[in-house]
């Protein structure tokens, strides 16, 4: 796993530039990139960079949705439930994932599907996790239909209230939160 963090271009070997980037935190300048210049991480497209990010997060225990949610929350400095470019770049640097500024910019633009200048949790998860397979899509559709009680194509608080009872939630019982707060969190 540690090897994969420093093998930025995913070639299966760590060249001088990757080694110096890992050791000193930034690539060492050189007059020649060598014969592998076309295969370096800098030449990777957004999909390959997203896959590289996914692999690097996985080495930190962020394979599942819960781990990715934790990483997203750590990145979200202003608690806005979105990441702006500065938060995203800071997180990428703080995590020491080895991406250049240009790669971070490419990743940010790739994750920002709606081009509003921020990355929502959904955009982040979709980009890192990738598309669902057909059987999983079928299960999600079944769950959605179960939750969408009024059949309007949206799941709102009234739909959730019909299928999820928050009265016995520990935080409701302790008086820390209301049922509606728990239902909002569930949404």
N, C-alpha and C positions, 0 to 999 in steps of 0.2 A: 504494500500500500504506500509506503513512504517513497519507494522508487517512482510510482506513478505520479506523485506530486511534483517531482523534479523532472520527469520526462515530459516536458511541456508539449512537445510536438507529437507525442504518442508513438514514437518510432521504435520503442523497445530498447533504446540506448540513450545515454545521457552524454551529449557532446559538450565541448568546452563552453559554449555560450550558455547552455542550460545549467551547467555546473556553476559557472560564475554568477549567473542570475540567482541560483539557490543560495550560494555562499555569501554573496555580497548584497543580495536584495535587488539587484538590477543587472541587466546584461552588460557585459564588458564590451567596450568599443573595439572594433577590429576593422582592418582594411579589406578583409575578404570574408565572405560568409561561407566559403567552401562550396563543395559540389552539392550540398543538401539544401541550398538556399531556397529552392522551390518547394521544399517539404517542411519548412519550419512552421511553427505555430503562427507566425505573423501572416503566413499565406493561407491559413485556414479560413474557411467560410464560417458564417454564424452558426450553422448546425454543428460543425465540428467543435467550435469553441463552446457551445452549450453542452455538448457531450463531454468535453474535457472538464467543464465546470461541474457537471453532474458526477463524474468520476471522482473529482477532487473532494466534493462535498461528501460523497459516499465514504471516503477514507476517514472522514471525521464523524462517522456514525449518522449521517443524514440520508440514509437510503429511503426511508419511508416518509409518509406525509407528516408524521409528528416531528421527525427530525428536521425536515425541510421547513416546517412551520416555525420551529425554534430558531433556525438560522435566519429566516425572514424577520422574525421579531427582533433578533439581535441587531440586524442591519437597520431596522426602522428606528433611527435615533429620536425622531420627533413624534413617534407614536401615532403617525397619521394613517397607518394601515396601508401605506404605499411607500415606495422608495423613489426618491428623486435621484438625479444623476450623481450628485455629491455623496449621498448616503451609499449608493451602490458602489461607487469608486472607492470610497473609504473602507467599506466592508471588504471589497476584493483585495485591497492593499493590506488591511488589518489581518485578514485571514491568511495572508502570505501564499496566495494561490498561484502566483507567478505570471499573471497576465500583464501585458503592457497597457499603457494608456489607450492606445489605438484598439487593442483587443477588448478592453473594458467598454469603450465607446460602442464598438460593434455589438457586443453582448447586450448592452443596455438598449440599443435601438432594436435588436432582435426580440428582446423580452417585452418592450413597450409596443404591444400589438396595436393598440388604439392611437398611438402617436400623440398622447397627451402630455408627455414629458415626465411621466411617473410610471412605475411598475406596480401594478396591484398584485395582491397575493395570488389571485387566479392566474394572471399572466405569468408570474414567476413559476408557479406549480406546473402550468401547461408546458412551459418552455423546458423546464428541468426534467419533468417526468415523461414528457413526450405524449404521443397520442395513445388513447386506450385501445386495446384490442377489441374485436367484435363481441366476444362473450362478456367482457366487462361492460361494454356499452349497453348491452341488453339488460344486464343487472341494474345498471344506473337508471335506465329508462323505466324499469319496473318500480324501483324505489321512488323515482320522481312522480310517476303516476299515482303511487300510494299516498305520497305527501300532498299532491295537488288536488285537494278535496273538491274544489269548485271547478276544476277543469279549465281554468283560464290561461294556462301555460306559464303561470308564475307561482312560486311558492312564497307566501307571505305569512305573517304572524297568525292570522286566523286559520290558515291551512295547517300549520304546525300544531297549533293549539288542539286541533281535532285528532291528532295522532300521537302527540307527545305530551305526557303529563309531567309537569315540573314540580308538582306539590310536594313530592317526597325527595326532591333533590337536597343533598346535604346543606348547601348554602341557603336554600329557602327555609329549611327546617331550623337552621341556626340564626335566621333573620338577617343574614349578610346581604342577600339579594332577593328581589321579587321574582315571581314566576315569569313575568314578562321579560325581565333581564336574562333569565336562564334561557327562555325561548329565543331571544335575540341572539344570544351566544350560539345556540344550536344552529340558527340560520347561518 
